[in-house]
């Protein structure tokens, strides 16, 4: 497979199904940000962390490829007039969302109760989690804009929302595991 095709040299790219759009199109921005998120999750996975978390992160990376495929498919290319799927694209399921919730609940059982917001940082690995969480929130914001304009599977929005929460809990769990300081944000008194 050749990596370069030269078809994007004029500033357009193809969506699933062949429709060409500008590289700055909201749909491209949407799945491009999910790709960026996936790369940061790979960076977290490359750290010396709990093997259970690594396994979940691999699953998340696979799900993010699914999210990207969904976002790269314009609505008119999803189904044929007879209602059958035009492109064979996997879906995000409620079980995928529930798995994130279950993992968060499991980690939270081990963590001290949160009484304040915490400042991102304390350890490089924890900081990577916070960066990934922020990129996930950006991906969610862009996906909600795309949803307003063209409509997308609501489970994608739900998954991205839950994933940002999961990444926050992973940051807290890794702070705990690495014995890193979790610095509370205490607003200055006026």
N, C-alpha and C positions, 0 to 999 in steps of 0.2 A: 504494500500500500504506500503510495507516494504521499508525503506529508504536505507538500505545497502543490496547490492546484492552479494558482494565479487567478482564480475566478473572483477573488475578493480585492483585487488590486485597484478597483475603482470605488471602494468604500461600501460594497454591499456583500451580503452573505446569505446563504440559503438556510431556511428553516426546514424542519422535518416536513416532508411532503413536497419540497421543491420551491416554495414561494421565496422570492428574493426580497430582502429588506435592507435598509441602511444599517450599518454596523452600530449606529447609535440608537436604533429602535428600542423601545421600552422592553420588548420581548428579549432582545439580545442582552440588554443591560440586566434583565432579571436572571436569566440563566448563567450569564457571565459572573454575576455576583455569587451565585450558588457554587460555581466552579472555584471561585476564590475561597469561599468558605471551606470547600472540600480540601483544598490545599492546606489551609491552616489546620484543619482537623488531622491531616496527615502529619503535620509538624508535631502536634500534640502526641499522636500515636508513636512517633519516633523517639519520644522521651522514655526515661526509665520510670514507668508507671505501672500500676496494678494491671495484671493480665486480664482481669474481667473487664476493666474499663477499655483496654485495648480491643478486646473482642467486640464490645458494643460500638466502639468508634469505627471499626471495619464495617459493621452492619450499617452504621449511619452513612459512611462514605458510599456504600452501595445504594442506599436509599436516596442520597443526594444526586446520584447519576439518574435515578428514576425521576426525581423532581426536575432535574435539568431537561430530561427528555419531554416531560409533560409541558414545561414552560417553552420549549422549542417547537411545540406543535400548535399551529394556529387552529382555532375552533373549527373552521371549515374543512380542515384536513383530518379531524379526529374520527368522524363517522361518515359513512355513505348515506345516500338518501333512504336506503332501506333499513337504516338503523344499525347496521353492522359496523364494527370498528374497521377503519380504513388502514390504520397503521397499528402494528402490534407493539404497543407501548405498555409496560407494566404500570401499575397504579400504586398509590400510597393507600394503605388500609388503616382502618381504625386500630387494628392490632399493632401496627407500626407506632402509632401515637401512644397506645397503652404501654408498649414496651418502654418508651422513654419515661413515662410516668412511674412505672414500676421500678425502674432503675433509680430514679430520683428519690422515691420513697425509701428504697433500700439504703441508699447513701445517707439520707437525712437522719435515719435512725442512729447513725454513728456520730453525727456532728452535734456540736453545741448549738443550742437554739440561737437564732439570729435576733439581736436586739437593735441593731443599727445597720445602715448600709455599710459596705466595706469598700475600701479603696482598692482598686485593681493593683496587683503586684504581690510582693513577698517572696517570690521565687520565679525564675524564668519560665518554668513549665506552667505555673499558675497564670502568669501574664499571657502566655500563648492562648490559654483557655479564654481569658477575658477578651483578647483580640478576636478570637473566633466567635465569641458571643456577640460582639459589636458588629462583625461582618454579617452574622446571622440576622441580627435585627435590621440591618440595611437591606439584606435580601428580602426580608419579610415586608419592609416598607415598599420596596420596588414591586414585589409580587402583588401587594394590595392595590397599587396603582394600576398594574396590568389587569387585575381582576375588575377594577372599576371600568376600564376601557373595553375589555374584550371578554371577561369572564374566564375563570380557571377553576379547576377542581377545588372545592373548599377544603378538602383534606390536605392540600399542599400548604395552604395558609395555616391551618391548624398544626401541621407537622413542624413548620418553620417556627411558629410561636413556641411550641413545646420544646423544640430543640434549643432555642436560646436559653430557656429555663434550665434545661439539662446541662448545658455548658457552664452556666453559673454554678450549679450544684457540683459539677465535676471540679471546678476551680476551688470551691470550698473543701471538697474531699481531698484534693491533692494538697492544699494548704495544710490540712490535718495530717495527711500521710507523711508529708515532707517536713513537718514541724515548722512550717513557715509562719511568720506573724501575719495575722489577719487584722489589719489596721481599720478600726472603726471610723466612719465619718461622723464627726460630731460638729454640727453647725456652730459657727461663731455666734455668740450672743450679741445682739445689737444694742 
